[in-house]
Amino acid sequence: MSVSVVLAEDGVLLREGLSGLLERFGFHVVASVGDGPSLVDTVRAVRPDLVVTDIRMPPDFTDEGLRAAVLLRKENPDLAVVALSQYVQHGYATALLTSGVGRGVGRGVGYLLKDRVVDVEEFVSALRRVVDGGTVIDPDVVRGLLGNPVGRLSAREREVLALVAEGHSNASIARILVVSEAAIGKHVGNILAKLDLPPTDDANRRVLAVLTYLRDRWPDLRP
């Protein structure tokens, strides 16, 4: 089934390039806009399945895209949103992840760094995971958010956590790291234990739990 997309990016060349790329991989770009207010108006009018938006757009080039995305998720918790950012902004990531509470916090959202979107097929796969209700967070964002607590984790556990943050299931992580699913389950259990979090098999809830834990203990990470 084709996924309808509204694309928001103020750079004309990048906007056209992303639009062509998405169309080539089976997405249907129903509209593309260049500022936050236009994004809100367009999504309300066409009701797409997915929004892919830059965070900083006109008129102020601060967080117009993010604020538009959070507002739209509040109005329609089923709307899937992927935000693209030039920089790691922890508050932006948490604001997006805690939007759309009617659907389940942290579901159907993605936060990716533009400079790390170098594998087209992986990018498209990330978009489809978000459309399917998954959570995709750039590993650099997770590492920055974790700060000191990540020091409790082994190198392998940090690797597993980064993959969890990208929305992968235990089975998917096992395939990527070429180990057994049971081994991944043990690593995930250790990660949650070291971060004082209850174990769960849901990848999206695990990501959300980590971010919630951090916001509770480091208020400066709140949006």
C-alpha positions in Angstrom: 0.0 0.0 0.0 1.3 3.5 -0.9 2.2 5.8 1.9 1.1 9.4 1.5 3.7 12.0 2.6 3.8 15.7 3.3 7.4 16.9 3.1 8.6 20.1 4.8 12.0 21.5 4.0 12.9 25.2 3.3 15.8 24.3 0.9 14.3 23.9 -2.6 17.0 21.6 -3.9 16.9 19.3 -0.9 13.1 19.3 -0.9 12.9 18.3 -4.5 15.6 15.7 -4.0 13.9 14.1 -1.1 10.6 14.2 -2.9 12.0 12.4 -5.9 13.7 9.9 -3.7 10.6 9.0 -1.8 8.6 8.7 -4.9 11.2 6.3 -6.3 10.8 4.0 -3.3 7.0 3.8 -3.5 5.9 6.7 -1.3 3.4 9.2 -2.6 4.4 12.8 -1.9 1.1 14.6 -1.8 2.6 18.0 -1.0 5.9 19.7 -0.2 6.2 23.0 1.8 8.9 25.3 3.0 7.8 26.7 6.3 6.1 25.7 9.6 2.7 27.4 9.1 2.3 25.9 5.6 3.1 22.4 7.1 0.3 22.7 9.6 -2.2 24.0 7.1 -1.3 21.4 4.4 -1.4 18.4 6.8 -4.8 19.5 8.1 -6.1 19.7 4.5 -4.7 16.5 3.0 -4.3 14.2 6.1 -1.2 12.2 5.0 0.1 9.0 6.6 3.6 10.5 7.2 5.2 13.9 7.7 8.9 14.3 7.0 10.1 17.7 8.3 13.1 19.7 8.9 13.2 21.2 12.4 14.5 24.7 11.6 12.5 26.5 9.0 11.1 30.0 8.2 10.1 32.4 9.4 12.5 32.3 12.4 14.7 29.3 11.6 14.5 28.1 15.2 12.2 25.1 15.8 9.2 25.8 13.5 9.2 22.4 12.0 9.3 20.7 15.4 6.5 22.8 16.9 4.4 22.1 13.8 5.0 18.4 14.2 4.1 18.3 17.9 0.9 20.3 17.3 -0.1 18.0 14.5 0.6 14.9 16.6 -1.6 16.4 19.4 -4.4 16.9 16.9 -3.9 13.5 15.3 -1.9 11.0 17.4 -2.0 8.5 14.5 0.1 10.8 12.3 3.6 9.4 11.8 6.4 12.0 11.9 10.1 11.9 11.1 12.1 15.0 12.0 15.4 15.7 10.4 17.9 17.9 12.2 21.3 19.3 11.4 22.4 19.1 15.0 21.8 17.0 18.1 19.1 18.8 20.1 18.1 16.7 23.1 15.1 18.8 24.0 13.8 18.5 20.4 14.0 14.7 20.5 12.2 14.4 23.8 9.5 16.9 22.7 8.7 14.7 19.7 8.9 11.5 21.5 6.3 12.7 24.1 3.9 13.9 21.5 0.8 12.0 20.4 -0.2 10.6 23.7 -3.5 9.3 22.4 -1.6 6.7 20.3 1.0 5.8 22.9 3.9 8.0 23.8 6.9 7.5 21.6 5.2 5.6 18.9 5.3 6.5 15.2 8.0 9.0 15.5 11.6 9.4 14.3 14.4 11.8 15.0 17.3 11.6 12.5 20.4 13.7 11.9 20.8 14.8 8.3 24.5 14.2 8.2 24.0 10.6 9.1 21.4 9.9 6.5 23.9 8.4 4.0 22.3 5.0 3.3 19.2 5.6 1.2 17.7 2.1 1.8 18.3 2.4 5.5 16.6 5.8 5.5 13.6 4.5 3.6 13.5 1.5 6.0 13.5 3.9 9.0 10.5 5.8 7.5 8.6 2.6 7.0 9.3 1.5 10.6 7.9 4.8 11.8 4.8 4.5 9.6 4.3 1.0 11.1 4.3 2.6 14.6 7.9 2.2 15.4 10.4 4.6 17.0 13.6 5.6 15.3 16.2 7.7 17.1 19.6 8.5 15.8 22.2 6.7 18.0 24.2 10.0 18.5 21.1 11.5 20.1 20.7 8.5 22.4 24.4 8.7 23.4 24.1 12.4 24.1 21.0 11.9 26.2 22.4 9.1 28.2 25.5 11.0 29.4 27.0 9.5 32.5 24.7 6.4 32.8 26.0 5.0 29.6 29.3 4.5 31.4 27.6 1.6 33.2 27.1 -0.3 30.0 29.6 -2.5 28.2 30.7 -1.8 24.6 28.4 -4.5 23.4 25.5 -3.2 25.5 25.9 0.3 24.1 25.9 -1.2 20.6 22.7 -3.0 21.3 21.1 0.1 22.9 21.9 2.1 19.8 20.1 -0.5 17.6 17.1 -0.6 20.0 16.9 3.2 19.6 16.8 2.8 15.9 13.6 0.8 16.3 15.0 -2.7 15.8 13.5 -5.7 17.5 15.6 -8.3 19.4 15.4 -10.6 16.4 16.6 -7.9 14.0 19.4 -6.9 16.3 20.5 -10.5 16.5 20.7 -10.7 12.7 22.7 -7.5 12.5 25.2 -8.5 15.1 25.2 -12.2 14.0 24.4 -13.6 17.5 21.5 -15.5 18.9 18.3 -13.8 19.8 18.6 -15.2 23.3 22.0 -13.3 23.7 20.3 -10.1 22.6 17.5 -10.6 25.1 20.1 -11.0 27.9 21.9 -7.8 26.8 18.6 -5.9 26.8 17.8 -7.2 30.2 21.3 -6.1 31.5 20.9 -2.6 29.9 17.5 -2.1 31.6 18.8 -3.4 34.9 21.9 -1.1 34.8 19.6 1.9 34.1 17.2 0.9 36.8 14.4 0.2 34.4 11.9 -2.7 34.4 12.4 -5.2 31.6 10.0 -5.2 28.6 10.0 -6.9 25.2 8.6 -3.8 23.4 11.3 -1.9 21.6 9.3 1.3 21.5 8.6 1.2 25.2 12.2 0.5 25.9 13.4 3.6 24.1 10.7 5.7 25.7 11.5 4.3 29.2 15.2 5.4 28.8 14.2 8.9 27.7 11.6 9.2 30.5 14.1 8.0 33.0 16.6 10.7 31.9 14.0 13.5 31.9 13.0 12.6 35.5 16.6 12.8 36.7 18.0 15.6 34.4 15.3 18.3 34.2 17.5 20.4 31.9 16.8 17.7 29.2 13.1 18.6 29.2 11.9 20.5 26.0 
